[in-house]
Amino acid sequence: MPGYRTVDTQTTFIGWGKLGQQVELEVLTFDPQGGTTPNGKKVARVVGTLVDDCDNYTHLSEDRQQVRLKTGAQVTVDGSVDNLNRGLLLAEPERGDKLRLTYVDTYPTDKGNKGKVIKIEQDTSGRGKAAKKTVTEDDL
């Protein structure tokens, strides 16, 4: 009789809150239309595992709460920031790629608020190495 293990599918959405904020992750999945903006627009989505601790900023009414996420946490990044969405679509990350996303600048928008500039760096040397793991009895 086969043994089963529980697969943790919980993920945390990344919120951008402070210049210099950096998120490094190893890509698990990429979907060019898998995410949505607050107004329902389809955008790119990456789900990955953090390769380094990072700060995350969550929406709580008018304030943003800073939370420290630990290496190994599963995170979701939606391309809700225009240049981030374009960058993810151009990068077309694959399973095993590493992405470093850095909040580097702001710019004035037509609506009078500040748009965010997120720089994307991609390491493709891990492609194919993150193949599906075969679960053995030792894993259970």
C-alpha positions as CSV (number, residue, x, y, z in Angstrom):
1,M,0.0,0.0,0.0
2,P,1.5,3.4,-1.0
3,G,2.4,6.0,1.6
4,Y,1.2,9.5,1.2
5,R,2.7,12.7,2.4
6,T,1.0,16.1,2.8
7,V,2.1,18.6,0.3
8,D,2.2,22.2,1.6
9,T,0.5,24.5,-0.9
10,Q,0.2,27.6,1.3
11,T,1.8,30.6,-0.3
12,T,2.2,34.3,0.6
13,F,1.6,37.1,-1.8
14,I,4.5,39.6,-2.0
15,G,3.5,43.2,-1.4
16,W,6.0,46.0,-2.3
17,G,6.4,48.6,0.4
18,K,9.9,50.0,0.7
19,L,12.6,51.1,-1.7
20,G,15.4,48.6,-1.7
21,Q,13.1,45.7,-0.8
22,Q,14.5,42.5,-2.5
23,V,12.9,39.1,-3.1
24,E,14.9,36.2,-4.3
25,L,13.1,33.0,-5.3
26,E,13.5,29.8,-7.2
27,V,10.6,29.4,-9.7
28,L,8.1,26.6,-9.2
29,T,5.5,27.8,-11.7
30,F,5.0,30.7,-14.1
31,D,1.7,31.6,-15.8
32,P,1.6,34.6,-18.1
33,Q,-2.1,35.2,-17.3
34,G,-2.4,33.5,-13.9
35,G,-2.6,36.6,-11.7
36,T,-4.9,39.5,-11.3
37,T,-4.7,43.2,-10.3
38,P,-7.1,44.6,-7.7
39,N,-9.3,45.8,-10.5
40,G,-9.5,42.3,-12.1
41,K,-7.0,42.8,-15.0
42,K,-5.1,39.5,-15.9
43,V,-1.4,39.7,-15.3
44,A,1.6,37.3,-15.1
45,R,2.1,35.2,-11.9
46,V,5.2,33.5,-10.5
47,V,5.1,31.0,-7.6
48,G,8.4,30.1,-6.1
49,T,10.4,29.3,-3.0
50,L,12.4,32.0,-1.3
51,V,16.2,31.4,-1.5
52,D,16.8,34.2,1.1
53,D,14.9,35.8,3.9
54,C,13.0,38.9,2.7
55,D,10.7,41.7,3.9
56,N,7.1,41.6,2.8
57,Y,4.5,44.4,3.1
58,T,0.8,43.5,3.6
59,H,-2.2,45.8,3.2
60,L,-3.9,46.6,6.5
61,S,-6.3,49.5,6.0
62,E,-4.2,52.6,5.2
63,D,-1.0,51.2,6.8
64,R,1.4,48.6,5.5
65,Q,2.6,46.0,8.0
66,Q,6.2,44.7,7.4
67,V,6.5,40.9,7.9
68,R,9.8,39.0,7.6
69,L,9.5,35.9,5.4
70,K,12.1,33.1,5.9
71,T,14.1,31.1,3.4
72,G,12.1,28.2,2.0
73,A,8.7,30.0,2.3
74,Q,6.5,29.6,-0.8
75,V,5.6,33.0,-2.3
76,T,3.4,34.3,-5.1
77,V,4.4,37.4,-7.2
78,D,1.7,38.9,-9.5
79,G,2.7,41.4,-12.1
80,S,0.3,44.0,-10.7
81,V,3.1,46.6,-11.1
82,D,3.2,47.5,-14.9
83,N,7.0,47.2,-15.4
84,L,7.1,44.0,-13.3
85,N,4.4,42.4,-15.4
86,R,6.3,43.3,-18.6
87,G,9.5,42.1,-17.2
88,L,8.0,38.7,-16.1
89,L,6.5,38.3,-19.6
90,L,9.9,39.0,-21.2
91,A,11.8,36.8,-18.9
92,E,9.4,33.8,-19.3
93,P,10.9,32.1,-16.2
94,E,10.9,28.3,-16.1
95,R,10.9,25.9,-13.1
96,G,14.4,26.0,-11.5
97,D,15.2,29.6,-12.6
98,K,16.1,32.0,-9.9
99,L,14.7,35.5,-9.9
100,R,15.9,38.5,-7.9
101,L,13.2,41.2,-7.7
102,T,14.2,44.6,-6.3
103,Y,12.0,47.7,-5.7
104,V,14.4,50.3,-7.1
105,D,12.4,53.5,-7.8
106,T,9.1,55.3,-8.0
107,Y,7.6,57.6,-10.7
108,P,4.6,59.9,-10.7
109,T,1.4,58.5,-12.3
110,D,-1.5,60.2,-14.0
111,K,-3.6,59.5,-10.9
112,G,-1.3,61.5,-8.7
113,N,0.2,58.6,-6.8
114,K,3.6,56.9,-7.1
115,G,4.2,54.0,-9.5
116,K,6.8,51.4,-8.5
117,V,9.8,50.3,-10.5
118,I,10.8,46.7,-9.9
119,K,14.1,45.4,-11.3
120,I,14.2,41.8,-12.4
121,E,17.4,39.7,-12.5
122,Q,17.2,36.1,-13.8
123,D,19.6,33.2,-13.3
124,T,18.7,30.3,-15.6
125,S,21.5,27.9,-14.6
126,G,19.1,25.8,-12.5
127,R,16.8,25.0,-15.4
128,G,16.0,21.3,-15.6
129,K,17.6,20.6,-12.2
130,A,14.4,21.2,-10.3
131,A,12.7,18.2,-11.9
132,K,9.9,16.5,-10.2
133,K,11.1,14.7,-7.1
134,T,10.3,11.0,-6.8
135,V,9.0,10.4,-3.3
136,T,10.5,7.5,-1.5
137,E,9.7,5.8,1.8
138,D,12.6,7.8,3.3
139,D,10.6,11.0,2.6
140,L,7.6,9.9,4.6
